[in-house]
Amino acid sequence: MSQSIDHVLQEHRRFPPPREFQSCARLSTEEAYQRMYRESLDDPEGFWGRIARELPWMQPFERVLDWSGAPFAKWFVGGRINASAVCLDQHAYGRRADQRAIVWEGEPGDTRTLTYAELHLEVSRFANVLKRRGVQKGDRVAIYMPMIPEAAMAMLACARIGAAHSVVFGGFSATALKERILDGGCTAVITADGGWRRGQILPLKPQVDEALEGVLGVHTVLVVRRTANRVTWNAGRDVWYHELAAEASTECAPEPMDSEDLLFLLYTSGSTGKPKGIVHTTGGYLVGAYLSTQFVFDLRDGDLFWCTADVGWITGHSYVVYGPLANGATILMYEGAPTTPTPGRFWEIVERHRVTIFYTAPTAIRTFMRLGDEVPAKSDLSSLRLLGSVGEPINPEAWMWYHRHIGRQRCPIVDTWWQTETGSIAITPLPGVTVTQPGSATRPFFGIDAAVVDDQGRELPPDQGGYLVIRRPWPSMLRGIWGNPDRYREGYWGKYQTMYFAGDGARRDASGYFWVLGRVDDVLNVAGHRLSTMEVESSLVSHAAVAEAAVVGRPDDVQGQAIVAFVTVVKGVEPGEALKEALKEHVAHEIGKLARPAEIRFTDALPKTRSGKIMRRLLRDVAAGVETTGDTSTIEDYALLARLRGDEE
Ligand code: WTA
C-alpha cells in the first residue's frame, strides 16, 4: 500500500529578498547561510556550544549534549542559568537599561511602556511577592491572565525564583483550567480580575474560583487588578497583587537553575483525549528561542517586534517573551481583539507605534482578507520591514494578500513551521537570504535535520509527500510529557525510534524546500489517492468569492472518501447553488477532477481551536452525519457546531 501523499498544488511564484532589506540583513548571502547550516549539522556541539556561550551562564556547562538517555535529551549539561536573568539582568545593568522592553496597548486605548531597568525592577518585585506567599523553587504555578504586562512579568518572576509556570490561555473554560492545574500539580494561580475583549470585560476570576472547587493543593490565588470589576473573594487563599507589591522589595537575586531544570509546562491538546503537558527545560529552550529570534526576525537595534500571539500559546512564550527579551529587543503587546473598536485596529497600532516586525497567524490574515483591502489601506504601514506567519499552512492566496496589502511588496515574509514540542522555529526562510515561495516554509533552521520519509522511514525523493521528521535532537526540543514518559516515547518516537515525528505531512521539492501539507490525520483518501486537505482548501481560497475553506473526507462507497468543503464567502458575495457549481469546477480545473468536491456547504464561520486552527476532526463528524465523540473542550464557538449540523438552536 502506498503511504505517500500526492501533492497537487503547483506554485511557481518566487520572491527573492528585497535588495533594501538584504543590504543591512544579519545574514545576507547563500554562502553565509550554507556555512552556518553545515557547521550546525557537521559539528553540532561546537556550533551550539558557541551560541550558548553568548548567554550569561551562572556556571559554565561541561557538555553540550547528552543523548545517552534518548529520546530524553540533556543539553548544556552541568550549566547553571536563570531565564529571567538572561532576559532582564544582562540588559538592565548594561547599555539597554533605558531602552524600552515592553510597549503595551490595552484594548480601551490605554498604554504603558517599561524600560529594561523598570521591567527588571517589576519582575524582582513580583518574584518577592511570590516568595512571600510561599512559592518555592521547583513548584508549579498556573498563570491565567489577559495580555497585560503582568502576564509576562508573572512568567519571568516564576523563572526568577525557580518555579515553573504553566500558562493557560485566558479564553479557556474553568474545566480546562482545572484539568491543567491538577495535572501539573500547581500550588498557586496568578490571574486578574478581568481583561478587555471586544469592548467588554472578560472576567477571569469566576473561572478560577470554579476551577479550584474541591482542589486542595492550591494555597494562593494572586489577583492582578486590571478591569476593577467586582470579584468574589476567598479570604486566606486570594490576595491582591497590588497590595503585596506595595510592600515588596525590588531586589531579588535570580536562582541559579540547572540547565535541565523545568522552565515551564505548556498544555497542548492532543487530537483526542487528555491534553498533554509539554515539558520545556531551561538552558536548551533559551538557546533555541534566542538564536531563532535573532536570525529568523533579523533583529536590529531600534526594532519594534510585534508577535500577536497570546502568552497562552508557545508562540507567545518563545516570541513575545523569552526570545525577544533574551536578545534585548523591544516588544509590543496588545491586550484586545484585532477588530475592536474598528476593523483596522491592528494596522492603527502598527502606525501609532511604528512596528517594524509583525508576526501573526494565517487565521488572522484570512480574517483581514475577508474584511476588505480598504481596511489596511487606511494606515501608514511604512515602518514594517518584515512579516511572519505561524500556526498553520498559509494558503498561497493569503500569503499574496499579506505580501501586497500589509507588506506593500517591500517586506519579506517568513513562513515559520514549528510546534509547541519543538520550542522554537524549526523550518523557516531567513529573510535576508532565502528566496521565498507562497506556501513554503522553505528550509530547516540551524541544527534542524528535517526530512520527509515514507512509512518505513526511508527518505522520499523530491516532490513526494510523506511524513515530516527531525532526525536528531535540538536544544529547545521538548523533554517529555509531564507525568507520562511513555506517552512521550510512543507518541513522538514510536513510529521511527530514531527520528522525531509529530504528526505533520510534507513534501520537499527538488531545491530542498519543505511544503507542509498539514496534519497527517487530516489527509484525504479519494479513490486511492492521498490528498492534503490544505491543497484543496488553498485552491478554494484562490477563488475570489471565498474567504476561508475547510475540507474533509466523508465515507464514500465508491471512492473511499468523498470531499466535503465547508466554505465562508467574502463580504458582499451571495452564496447559492450557482456558486457551489462554480467552486467545484474551479477546484477540478486547478487541481484535477479527482479533487472535485462532492459537496460544498456554506457556513458563516468554521470551527476553530482557540489558537485559530481549523478543527477538521469535528467537521468530519458533521459531514458524515454522526455525533461528535471526541474532545470538544478547545473549540472556540460551541453554538457553531449546532449550526453546522443544522440543529435548532
Ligand atoms: C501547524 C505552533 C504549516 C503544524 C507554533 C504543527 C504549521 C502545528 C506552521 C503546531 C506553518 C505551525 N506551516 N503548518 N508555518 N506552523 N503549523 O503546537 O501542523 O500550536 O504541527 O505550535 O501547527 O501547532 P502548535
Boltz pocket constraint, residues with backbone or C-beta under 6 A from the ligand:
constraints:
  - pocket:
      binder: B
      contacts: [[A, 268], [A, 313], [A, 314], [A, 315], [A, 389], [A, 390], [A, 391], [A, 392], [A, 393], [A, 394], [A, 415], [A, 416], [A, 417], [A, 418], [A, 419], [A, 420], [A, 421], [A, 427], [A, 441], [A, 502], [A, 503], [A, 504], [A, 516], [A, 518], [A, 519], [A, 611]]
      max_distance: 6.0
